[in-house]
Amino acid sequence: MTEPSKVIHVRNVGPEISENDLLQLFQPFGVITKLVMLRAKNQALIQMQDIPSAVNALQFYANVQPSIRGRNVYVQFSSHQELTTMDQNTQGRGDEPNRILLVTIHHMLYPITVDVLHQVFSPHGFVEKIVTFQKSAGFQALIQYQSRQSAVVARTALQGRNIYDGCCQLDIQYSNLDELQVNYNNERSRDFTNPNLPTEQKGRSSQPGYGDAGGMYALQATGRAVPFPQVGIDQAMKKS
């Protein structure tokens, strides 16, 4: 029998099962610190905060068959005692859960500001910081949540959805940064934990370390946007 571990191995994880589904399955037993989806193998690895939490989960599901979206999943202790960066890098860049999200906006027909992004992402947890910038991939933003689990829930809920009807599609990955540095509070960057930051130093980009923030102004509105309060409602944020 596999030695007890705080890492739980989940099998038969079909493509219809999301990270959020797995979180809901194990959150009643304690804090989840890491979650890795092994999509190619229809498996997942869940790391609890401690071994007793994992033991409680497996003892419960030894008597109750865990099922997600009508599919039975099978759980056991992992041979890993700890999920390391090396374990998670097998999933490719952007799959290691982190409290900072890297967001790329595709089909951006309307300007996207910090306030717009905050309205989209704040329903899923406390957003501490936002930085926006322009890169070769397009308009991007870094969203820092107070907790990793808020970021996981937000990514699951918002990935692939549109901010406005028919445009501004969200492509969300986990960032490999540990902490965002915000120097100014304005429409391109914001530290919601420090409202006393200046708006900007004249003649300088808000966040030169992340990208050319000034480039975002090349995109101008070409029509009237869908009223923004609809964002976050399933009917407004449609899959493209």
VOGU-3710 file (C-alpha; in Angstrom, 3 decimals, decimal comma):
1> mtepskvihv> 0,000/0,000/0,000  1,241/3,485/-0,874  2,563/5,468/2,089  0,244/8,314/3,176  1,082/11,590/1,477  -0,430/15,047/1,324  -0,498/14,594/-2,476  -3,582/12,805/-3,834  -3,563/11,079/-7,220  -6,905/11,302/-9,082
11> rnvgpeisen> -7,652/9,026/-12,079  -10,357/9,012/-14,770  -10,397/12,824/-14,919  -12,241/13,377/-18,199  -11,897/16,493/-20,382  -15,230/17,796/-19,079  -13,857/17,942/-15,519  -12,372/21,319/-14,574  -9,911/22,406/-11,904  -12,798/23,996/-10,049
21> dllqlfqpfg> -14,666/20,655/-9,996  -11,673/19,017/-8,318  -11,315/21,872/-5,848  -14,938/21,414/-4,781  -14,337/17,682/-4,283  -11,432/18,167/-1,858  -11,902/21,619/-0,271  -14,175/20,244/2,514  -11,170/18,340/3,899  -8,680/21,209/4,154
31> vitklvmlra> -6,632/23,786/2,286  -5,460/22,823/-1,205  -2,007/24,242/-1,897  -1,358/22,892/-5,405  -3,334/21,359/-8,243  -1,862/19,868/-11,421  -4,001/18,626/-14,327  -2,432/15,764/-16,297  -4,769/16,133/-19,255  -2,943/13,717/-21,562
41> knqaliqmqd> -3,377/10,936/-18,985  -6,863/11,923/-17,713  -5,336/12,333/-14,266  -4,726/15,055/-11,691  -2,550/15,650/-8,632  -3,956/17,500/-5,624  -1,662/18,639/-2,814  -3,333/19,278/0,532  -1,791/21,501/3,194  -0,910/18,503/5,370
51> ipsavnalqf> -1,093/14,700/5,465  -4,067/14,486/7,909  -6,214/16,471/5,450  -5,335/14,059/2,650  -5,954/11,046/4,919  -9,409/12,373/5,868  -10,292/12,858/2,196  -9,240/9,354/1,190  -10,933/7,746/4,198  -14,180/9,479/3,245
61> yanvqpsirg> -13,971/8,512/-0,426  -13,135/4,908/0,492  -16,775/4,622/1,593  -18,362/7,071/-0,863  -17,624/6,796/-4,581  -16,467/10,269/-5,741  -18,249/11,350/-8,914  -17,896/14,543/-10,973  -20,367/15,453/-13,729  -21,643/11,870/-13,773
71> rnvyvqfssh> -18,158/10,355/-14,094  -16,637/8,235/-11,329  -13,123/9,321/-10,378  -10,665/7,201/-8,408  -8,391/8,555/-5,702  -5,301/7,255/-3,935  -2,172/8,577/-2,265  0,449/9,726/-4,752  3,977/8,341/-4,666  5,028/12,007/-4,404
81> qelttmdqnt> 5,311/13,433/-0,907  5,451/16,965/-2,338  4,677/18,497/-5,727  7,825/20,198/-6,948  8,395/22,666/-9,770  9,935/19,842/-11,792  6,802/17,704/-11,414  4,603/20,507/-12,618  6,803/21,653/-15,484  5,820/18,464/-17,324
91> qgrgdepnri> 2,503/20,186/-17,906  4,111/23,006/-19,861  4,371/26,689/-19,094  1,343/28,257/-17,512  -0,203/25,149/-15,857  1,279/25,497/-12,353  -1,379/27,123/-10,151  -0,244/30,524/-8,913  -2,041/33,512/-7,417  -0,851/35,680/-10,338
101> llvtihhmly> -2,582/35,237/-13,695  -1,168/36,235/-17,083  -4,095/37,369/-19,233  -3,918/37,949/-22,996  -6,833/39,736/-24,689  -7,648/38,538/-28,213  -9,909/40,356/-30,732  -9,623/43,557/-28,715  -12,045/46,004/-30,345  -12,502/48,221/-27,278
111> pitvdvlhqv> -9,930/49,662/-24,855  -9,411/47,564/-21,720  -8,392/49,412/-18,554  -7,508/48,336/-15,035  -11,053/49,185/-13,916  -12,538/46,930/-16,595  -10,264/44,046/-15,601  -10,994/44,549/-11,918  -14,728/44,322/-12,596  -14,206/41,052/-14,476
121> fsphgfveki> -11,850/39,354/-12,011  -12,888/40,683/-8,577  -16,054/38,523/-8,253  -13,772/35,489/-7,886  -11,642/36,777/-5,000  -9,758/39,780/-3,651  -7,588/41,281/-6,403  -4,485/42,890/-4,898  -2,721/44,250/-7,992  -3,190/44,647/-11,750
131> vtfqksagfq> -0,578/45,615/-14,339  -1,355/46,004/-18,062  1,101/46,226/-20,956  1,485/45,725/-24,693  3,666/42,933/-26,101  4,073/41,087/-29,390  1,360/38,637/-28,302  -1,031/41,576/-27,948  -2,539/43,400/-24,994  -1,734/41,589/-21,753
141> aliqyqsrqs> -2,344/41,979/-18,042  -1,046/40,471/-14,825  -3,717/39,941/-12,170  -2,531/39,224/-8,621  -5,024/37,659/-6,215  -4,689/37,453/-2,453  -4,840/33,649/-2,642  -3,878/30,948/-5,120  -7,292/29,307/-4,909  -9,035/32,519/-6,003
151> avvartalqg> -6,800/32,581/-9,072  -7,594/28,932/-9,856  -11,337/29,579/-9,580  -11,089/32,733/-11,733  -9,114/30,980/-14,459  -11,595/28,115/-14,543  -14,586/30,461/-14,728  -13,197/32,986/-17,227  -10,859/31,112/-19,572  -12,013/31,534/-23,185
161> rniydgccql> -14,839/33,939/-22,373  -15,413/37,368/-23,910  -15,402/40,598/-21,900  -17,742/42,218/-24,430  -20,151/40,376/-26,705  -18,196/38,953/-29,650  -14,783/40,416/-28,775  -12,059/40,859/-26,154  -11,578/37,138/-25,505  -9,672/36,115/-22,375
171> diqysnldel> -6,718/33,726/-22,699  -5,531/33,009/-19,143  -2,356/31,294/-17,930  -0,671/31,126/-14,561  2,262/33,521/-14,283  5,609/32,332/-12,909  6,021/35,588/-10,944  5,794/35,608/-7,152  4,847/39,257/-6,611  3,875/42,178/-8,850
181> qvnynnersr> 5,628/45,500/-8,439  3,270/48,435/-8,960  4,701/51,950/-8,953  1,637/53,974/-9,975  -2,133/53,847/-9,597  -3,729/54,763/-12,924  -5,681/53,179/-15,792  -2,729/50,923/-16,701  -1,659/49,684/-13,258  -3,177/49,583/-9,788
191> dftnpnlpte> -2,237/48,406/-6,309  -5,559/47,921/-4,515  -3,703/47,418/-1,221  -1,981/50,824/-1,482  -4,324/53,602/-2,694  -1,736/56,299/-1,889  0,577/55,603/-4,838  1,060/58,490/-7,313  -0,787/58,398/-10,630  2,423/58,528/-12,684
201> qkgrssqpgy> 5,848/60,070/-13,079  5,775/62,284/-16,154  7,377/60,890/-19,284  7,816/57,355/-17,987  5,924/54,131/-18,614  3,926/52,878/-15,630  5,538/49,454/-15,505  8,628/49,390/-17,751  9,605/45,950/-16,462  6,524/44,219/-17,873
211> gdaggmyalq> 6,155/45,786/-21,313  5,423/48,941/-23,270  2,288/50,096/-21,516  1,925/53,066/-23,837  1,275/50,840/-26,837  -2,218/50,013/-25,660  -3,502/53,332/-26,953  -3,097/52,157/-30,553  -6,443/50,365/-30,163  -9,434/52,667/-30,342
221> atgravpfpq> -13,106/51,877/-29,873  -14,866/51,344/-33,189  -18,382/51,085/-31,859  -20,520/50,951/-28,786  -19,638/48,353/-26,182  -22,069/45,984/-24,560  -22,969/47,515/-21,148  -20,154/46,326/-18,909  -22,176/45,316/-15,840  -23,098/42,192/-17,814
231> vgidqamkks> -19,522/40,936/-17,497  -19,287/37,832/-15,372  -22,817/36,720/-16,269  -22,809/33,614/-18,439  -25,079/35,184/-21,043  -22,671/38,072/-21,584  -19,373/36,203/-21,434  -19,891/33,672/-24,193  -17,448/31,138/-25,485  -16,118/32,285/-28,797
//
